[in-house]
Amino acid sequence: MLAENVMIGEILVAVERLSRRYGETQAVDTVNFTLERGQVLGFLGLNGAGKSTTMRMLAGVLAPDAGRIVVNGADLLDQPRRAKQAVGYLPEQPPLYRELTVDEQLHYSARLHGLDRAASRQAMARVKERCGLTNVGRRLTGNLSKGYRQRVGIAQALLHDPPVLILDEPTVGLDPVQAREIRALIRALGQERGVILSTHLLPEVQATCSHVQIMRAGRLVFAGALAELQQRRQSTCVRIRLNAPPPVADLARLPTITRVEELGGGQFRLHHVADVALAPIVLDQARAGGWELWELTPEQASLEQIFVELTLEQETVA
């Protein structure tokens, strides 16, 4: 149940023309986006796409070369202290001291956030319950499983109750059960704040996020709700099997066809432009040409295919 004062749709992060270069490499190139309360926003892309660099700039641990970041109403460059207070950040490697117990680690982090002893105790109790750490407070951090260390890292990021949570590859290296538990925790946290997570795993986004942004070579090539990405799965190809197939060139000349794949055994995959009913065209041509059509199956693009197309082939940005 959400608290009454939670404002779903409130813009918590606004990024304008964010850029960062490492030498000759443009790691992040004029990126624009917003994050609203109640959203879990997945930054998806291949390794080296610029996701972690973007996360580090949002968290205030890396300065941008250009652009503007506003967090909870505060400009990160003009009001860095106020902006950073609104952010909880978990890097890919959680910053934990293995020789400390969970309670000692959280208490140390709470004091770094400026909480006094009483506030630290209250915050620790709250985040331990929220992150499933109530029974491991006296265990050494170094003796915990990777899944529990991730929980401690998330709890550490939540101690000062920030409205924005930034998680960099939060489930890398976890077993399937641990990953499922962390994803459930992230979804629950996203109901009352804004969450950004970076990943190169498409199933991670499907299982966790409400919105997605896909990066390629430092630029955004898709930004929108996960449902909008799902809509791209409309059929843009048809698989046919012909007993008396014509030359491939004849198939390529069919209206709206963009490409023909010869699959062997009289089977072909016909790629066509979107929003076109190709089946009636093929049926008419097969009847007129005596192709002896035995099979006609529309094929829907998978999200994996869409991801590959966006990250490897697209040259323009959204």
FIVO-677996 format. One record per residue (C-alpha): residue in one letter; x, y, z. Coordinates in steps of 0.05 Angstrom, whole numbers, padded with zeros to 5 digits, always signed. Each point is the difference from the previous one (the first is absolute). Layout:
<atoms>
aXYZ
...
</atoms>
This chain:
<atoms>
m+00000+00000+00000
l+00029+00068-00020
a+00003+00056+00049
e-00052+00054-00011
n+00053+00053-00015
v+00033-00040-00056
m-00012+00038-00065
i+00001-00050-00057
g+00023+00034-00064
e+00042+00053+00036
i+00064+00012-00039
l+00059-00018+00044
v+00057+00002-00051
a+00006+00043-00062
v+00061-00009-00045
e+00015+00048-00057
r+00054-00010-00054
l+00045-00040+00046
s+00069-00014-00030
r+00065-00031+00023
r+00064-00015-00038
y+00060-00043+00018
g+00057+00024-00044
e-00023-00013-00071
t-00058-00044+00021
q-00069+00032+00007
a-00028-00043+00056
v-00066+00038+00008
d-00026+00045-00055
t-00056+00052+00011
v-00046-00045+00041
n-00068+00027+00021
f-00052-00034+00045
t-00043+00007+00062
l-00016-00047+00058
e-00067+00004+00036
r-00019-00025+00068
g-00030-00070-00006
q+00044-00019-00059
v+00054-00053-00004
l+00042+00022-00059
g+00047-00050-00031
f+00062+00023-00037
l+00012-00055-00049
g+00059-00008-00047
l+00060-00040-00019
n+00063+00004+00042
g+00034+00066-00015
a-00064+00035-00022
g+00008+00055+00053
k-00048-00026+00053
s+00048+00000+00060
t+00029+00068-00020
t-00071+00029-00001
m-00015-00032+00068
r+00063+00030+00030
m-00017+00069-00025
l-00071-00005+00027
a+00028-00021+00068
g+00048+00060+00001
v+00064-00041+00002
l+00020+00019-00071
a-00005+00070-00030
p-00031+00007-00069
d+00035+00038-00055
a-00065+00032-00019
g-00074-00002+00017
r-00045+00009+00060
i-00025-00048+00054
v-00057+00022+00047
v-00016-00048+00057
n-00062+00012+00042
g+00000+00073-00021
a+00074+00013+00014
d+00052+00011-00055
l+00057-00050+00012
l+00053+00050-00019
d-00029+00062+00034
q-00027-00035+00062
p+00040-00064+00005
r-00012-00013+00074
r-00075+00006-00005
a-00003-00041-00065
k+00044-00056+00027
q-00042-00005+00063
a-00058-00021-00045
v+00039-00058-00030
g+00017-00069+00024
y+00054-00033-00042
l+00022-00072-00005
p+00060-00009-00047
e+00012-00067-00035
q+00048-00019+00056
p-00034+00018+00067
p+00046+00043+00043
l+00001-00047+00061
y+00053-00015+00053
r+00004-00075+00004
e+00028+00002+00071
l-00062+00037+00027
t-00065-00032+00021
v-00063+00021-00037
d-00021+00044+00059
e+00069+00033+00004
q+00000+00012-00076
l-00069+00032+00001
h+00015+00041+00063
y+00064+00026-00032
s-00037+00018-00064
a-00057+00034+00038
r+00049+00045+00036
l+00034+00017-00066
h-00069+00023-00024
g-00002+00047+00060
l-00051-00038+00042
d+00008+00005+00075
r+00001-00062+00044
a-00075-00003+00012
a-00016+00013-00073
s+00052-00051-00021
r-00033-00054+00043
q-00068+00015-00029
a+00026+00001-00071
m+00037-00065+00010
a-00061-00035+00027
r-00042+00025-00058
v+00047-00020-00056
k+00018-00067+00031
e-00073-00019+00002
r-00012+00026-00070
c+00060-00036-00030
g-00008-00066+00039
l+00061+00009+00044
t-00032-00002+00069
n+00031-00067+00018
v+00071+00012-00026
g+00019+00064+00036
r+00056-00033+00040
r+00030-00038-00058
l+00064+00023-00033
t-00013+00032-00067
g+00056-00040-00031
n-00034-00066+00020
l-00065+00016-00035
s-00022-00028-00067
k+00005+00048-00059
g-00076+00006+00001
y+00001+00024+00072
r+00058+00047-00013
q-00043+00031-00055
r-00056+00008+00051
v+00048+00035+00048
g+00021+00046-00057
i-00072+00018-00016
a-00015+00010+00074
q+00061+00046+00005
a-00027+00041-00058
l-00068+00006+00034
l+00023+00022+00069
h-00013+00074-00011
d-00067-00016-00034
p+00015+00031-00068
p-00055+00009-00051
v+00047-00023-00056
l+00036-00067+00000
i+00055-00016-00051
l+00023-00072-00008
d+00056-00021-00046
e-00006-00073-00023
p-00034-00020+00065
t-00008-00075-00016
v+00066-00016-00035
g+00030-00063+00028
l-00061-00021+00039
d-00031-00069-00006
p-00072-00004-00028
v-00032-00001+00069
q+00041+00059+00026
a-00013+00039-00064
r-00075-00011+00006
e+00000+00024+00072
i+00039+00063-00017
r-00046+00015-00059
a-00061-00006+00045
l+00032+00048+00049
i+00015+00050-00055
r-00071-00003-00025
a-00027+00013+00070
l+00048+00059+00010
g-00022+00029-00066
q-00072+00007+00024
e+00018+00059+00045
r+00061+00032-00032
g+00035+00003-00067
v+00050-00055-00016
i+00052-00002-00056
l+00038-00064-00013
s+00051-00016-00053
t+00007-00068-00031
h+00021-00036-00064
l-00051-00055+00012
l-00068+00006-00035
p-00035-00049+00048
e+00022+00045+00057
v-00039+00058-00030
q-00060-00043-00016
a-00004-00027+00071
t+00013+00064+00037
c-00013+00064-00038
s-00061+00042-00020
h+00040+00042-00049
v+00062-00012-00042
q+00054+00041-00034
i+00047-00035-00048
m+00069+00029-00011
r+00046-00011-00058
a+00070+00032-00004
g-00019+00052+00052
r-00066+00021-00031
l-00072-00018+00013
v-00031-00041-00056
f-00066-00015+00037
a-00035+00032+00059
g-00070-00017+00024
a-00044-00046+00040
l+00016-00074-00003
a-00069-00010-00031
e+00021+00045-00059
l+00060-00044-00012
q-00046-00060+00001
q-00043+00032-00054
r+00060-00002-00047
r-00010-00076-00001
q-00051+00006-00055
s+00009-00048-00057
t+00047+00025-00054
c+00016-00066-00033
v-00037-00061-00026
r+00027-00071-00008
i-00028-00037-00061
r+00010-00070-00029
l-00011-00011-00074
n-00002-00066-00038
a+00016+00035-00066
p+00039+00062+00021
p+00016+00055-00050
p+00069+00033-00005
v+00018+00040+00062
a+00001+00063-00042
d-00075-00009-00014
l-00014-00004+00075
a+00042+00062+00012
r-00043+00039-00050
l-00064-00012+00041
p-00030+00066+00026
t+00027+00024+00068
i+00055-00054+00002
t+00066+00027+00026
r+00041-00064+00003
v-00006-00075-00016
e+00035-00055+00038
e+00005-00068-00034
l-00005-00053+00054
g+00004-00062-00044
g-00051-00054-00015
g-00046+00050-00035
q-00003+00043+00063
f+00011+00075+00000
r-00005+00057+00051
l-00030+00063-00031
h+00017+00064+00037
h-00049+00057-00013
v-00015+00070+00023
a-00039+00008+00065
d-00076+00006+00004
v-00011-00038-00065
a-00044-00061-00009
l+00046-00042-00043
a-00039-00066+00002
p-00053+00020-00052
i+00054+00024-00048
v+00038-00065+00006
l-00063-00042-00008
d-00020+00037-00064
q+00070-00004-00030
a+00009-00074+00019
r-00067-00017-00033
a+00015+00039-00063
g+00071-00027-00006
g-00015-00072+00017
w+00049+00000+00059
e-00039-00053+00039
l+00000+00035+00067
w+00002-00049+00058
e+00015+00045+00059
l-00007+00074+00018
t+00019+00020+00071
p+00007+00072+00025
e+00061+00006+00046
q+00003+00049+00058
a+00067+00032+00017
s+00026-00018+00069
l+00023+00054+00048
e+00070-00028-00007
q-00003+00012-00075
i-00024+00071+00011
f+00056+00012+00051
v+00052-00026-00048
e-00027+00044-00056
l+00000+00062+00044
t+00069-00011+00030
l+00037-00026-00061
e-00034+00027-00062
q-00036+00066+00013
e+00039+00062-00017
t-00050+00053+00020
v-00020+00019+00071
a-00069+00007+00031
</atoms>
